[in-house]
């Protein structure tokens, strides 16, 4: 059951769903290195939260790739503010950008086919900073921004209900 009594921020409708065991969060990433695993353990407890709008997705904090050029290199901010730099990056021709563009197209294709991602993204602290799931959340943001119906999107967040 979703707890409708907990919302975050003034324009968001992020809702608490349930508590999450740290082992469930750790199992969300197939390729977590030891430093990442330690960071997750230190930042517990986690809960599952539901993102319900474009504003929810756009309000999540992220960082652009260090390989991005100029002022966008390693820029941090909210997805809604970084989106143009993300698109610019994917079309930059850098070898990593080409791989990111292919991944982005695949993820958006899944969304257009009514599929959802198998694992939840992980976000940290009050800033909702992405720790794992940047590609998925940028694809979701673009999909919803383009008029797609927001799917049932849950994230792990180290915020207590």
C-alpha positions in Angstrom: 0.0 0.0 0.0 1.3 3.5 -0.8 1.4 6.1 1.9 -0.3 9.1 0.4 0.5 11.2 3.4 4.2 11.8 2.6 5.2 14.1 -0.2 8.5 15.7 -0.8 9.1 19.3 -1.9 6.5 21.8 -3.1 6.0 20.7 -6.7 6.7 17.0 -6.4 4.5 14.2 -5.5 7.2 11.6 -4.5 5.4 9.1 -2.3 6.7 6.6 0.2 5.8 3.0 -0.6 7.6 0.9 2.0 10.9 0.4 3.9 13.6 -1.5 2.0 16.2 -3.8 3.4 19.7 -2.8 2.6 20.3 -6.2 0.9 17.5 -5.4 -1.5 19.2 -2.1 -2.4 22.6 -3.8 -2.8 21.1 -6.4 -5.1 19.8 -3.6 -7.4 23.2 -3.1 -8.9 24.8 -6.0 -10.8 28.2 -4.2 -11.0 28.6 -2.5 -7.7 32.3 -2.3 -6.7 33.3 -2.5 -3.0 33.4 1.3 -2.6 29.8 1.6 -3.9 28.6 -1.2 -1.7 30.2 0.6 1.4 28.6 3.9 0.4 25.1 2.3 0.3 25.7 0.5 3.6 26.8 3.8 5.3 23.8 5.7 3.9 21.0 3.3 5.1 18.2 3.0 6.0 16.5 3.0 2.6 12.9 3.1 1.5 11.1 2.6 -1.8 9.6 5.8 -3.1 7.2 6.3 -6.1 7.9 9.0 -8.7 4.7 10.2 -10.2 5.4 13.1 -12.6 7.9 14.8 -14.9 8.6 17.2 -12.1 9.6 14.2 -9.8 12.0 12.9 -12.5 13.3 16.3 -13.4 14.0 17.2 -9.8 16.5 14.3 -9.3 20.1 15.4 -9.0 22.7 14.1 -11.5 26.1 14.8 -13.0 27.1 14.9 -16.6 30.0 12.9 -17.8 33.6 14.1 -17.3 34.2 13.5 -21.0 31.6 16.2 -21.8 33.2 19.3 -23.3 33.5 22.8 -22.0 31.2 24.1 -19.3 29.1 20.9 -19.3 32.1 18.7 -18.2 31.1 17.1 -14.9 28.3 19.6 -14.4 25.9 18.8 -11.5 22.3 19.8 -11.1 18.8 18.5 -11.5 17.9 16.3 -14.5 15.6 19.0 -15.9 18.5 21.5 -15.9 21.1 19.0 -17.3 18.8 17.5 -19.9 20.0 19.7 -22.8 23.7 19.0 -21.9 22.9 15.2 -21.8 21.4 15.3 -25.3 24.4 17.4 -26.5 26.8 14.9 -24.9 25.1 11.9 -26.6 25.4 13.5 -30.0 29.1 14.6 -29.4 30.6 11.7 -31.3 32.8 10.7 -28.3 33.1 6.9 -28.3 31.4 6.7 -24.8 28.7 9.1 -26.0 27.8 6.8 -28.9 27.5 3.9 -26.4 25.3 6.1 -24.2 23.1 7.1 -27.1 22.6 3.5 -28.0 21.7 2.7 -24.4 19.4 5.7 -24.3 17.6 4.6 -27.5 17.2 1.1 -26.1 15.7 2.3 -22.8 13.3 4.7 -24.5 12.3 1.9 -26.9 11.4 -0.2 -23.8 9.3 2.6 -22.5 7.4 3.1 -25.8 6.7 -0.6 -25.8 5.1 -0.4 -22.3 8.0 -2.1 -20.5 9.6 -0.9 -17.3 13.2 -1.3 -16.1 14.0 -4.4 -14.0 15.9 -2.6 -11.3 15.1 0.6 -9.3 17.5 3.6 -9.4 19.2 4.5 -6.2 19.2 8.1 -5.0 20.8 9.7 -1.9 20.0 12.4 0.6 17.7 15.4 0.4 19.1 16.4 -3.0 17.8 13.1 -4.5 21.3 12.7 -6.1 21.4 9.7 -8.4 23.9 7.1 -7.2 22.9 4.4 -9.7 20.4 4.7 -12.6 21.3 7.9 -14.5 20.7 6.4 -17.9 17.3 5.0 -16.9 16.2 8.3 -15.3 17.3 10.5 -18.2 15.4 8.2 -20.6 12.3 8.3 -18.4 12.5 12.0 -18.2 12.7 12.4 -22.0 9.9 9.9 -22.4 7.6 11.7 -20.0 8.7 15.2 -21.3 7.7 14.1 -24.8 4.2 13.3 -23.6 4.6 9.6 -22.6 2.4 8.4 -19.8 4.6 8.2 -16.6 5.0 4.5 -15.8 5.1 3.1 -12.3 8.6 4.4 -11.3 10.0 3.4 -8.0 13.4 4.3 -6.6 15.4 3.4 -3.6 16.0 6.5 -1.5 17.8 6.8 1.9 15.0 9.0 3.3 12.9 7.7 6.1 9.2 7.9 5.7 
